Amino acid sequence: RTVNLELEGIKTMLNLAEKWDYLKVNPMKRVKPLKVDDKKPFRFLTREECERFLAACPKNLYQVYFTFLSTGMRKAELEHLRWNDIDLRSQKILIRRKADWQPKTGEREIPMSDDLIELLESIRKKSKPAVDDHVFNILGNGKSHNMLRTELIKIGIKAEIEGLTKVHTLRHTFASHLVMA
């Protein structure tokens, strides 16, 4: 990355030299940046780590993180989830466009486990929300948009789970457990 940044700087300077007629042709025009492979292998939680993580969750966030682990939803999908997106009869969550938001990869359906259905039914009974209300009150509540990540890190430390720094890890966890099953 450092070499690529330096090359880009030199190329920019030589482009200006060419533009100002100090050079006929920029000798860096054909120089391509080096390939950078800084991707870390993705992390997922073991079943035992999932149990410790959920046990360490504060009550107000347990439902949110349980839903992440049970569905593999993206953070934005969960933040924009409304009660009219949940079909308890057909046991599906509908990821669909809203007036102010659209899903990253288009609309789709996510099947729900019995445990998730039970959790969502209990939330609905306690709060008696309107059909178009958000399921989880985590979007636009005046807190940082990184609140879920910040809390995830705190819970990970409390549960003694090393390297848990991204909410997206819960999506990887869901997918990995699905493949292993």
Protein Blocks (a to p, Z undefined) as FASTA:
>chain_A
ZZmmmmmmmmmmmmmmmmnopafbdfklmpccddddfbccdddddfklmmmmmmmpcfkl
mmmmmmmmmnopafklmmmpcfklpcfknopacddddfkbccfkopadddddfklmmmmm
mmmmmnopafkbcfblcehnlpafklmmmmmmmmmmmnopghiabfklmmmmmmmmmmmZ
Z
